[in-house]
Amino acid sequence: MLKIKKITEVINKKVYTDTGDFFGEVEESNLAENKVDSWRIKIASSMGSFLGGARGVIIPHQFVKAVGDVLIISRASLPLEEGDEIVEQTMDLSDEAPVEPIM
């Protein structure tokens, strides 16, 4: 059964990215034609430097993946400062000598 939440129940809920990072808290919702259009989120101090020192951001509702005890948003929806790149650390194991199994 789908449980519908009132907007007032979502205000001040914690917001996390789909990668598990704490992002902030919901401040308010923006409505258009009786539907939620976007969410205004107060950014956590740890994420402020990531977004150029911004204190808040508006995330379109289409990037919200789940609303429950917390809001889950898509990390791909977050604006990055120009020149910022997300670097994933990878390790190339192809040059390693093969490990022989112990019998």
Secondary structure, DSSP 8 states (H G I E B T S, - for coil): ------HHHHTT-EEEETTS-EEEEEEEEEEETTEEEEEEEEE-HHHHTTTTT-SEEEEEGGGEEEESSSEEE-GGGS---TT----------TTS-------
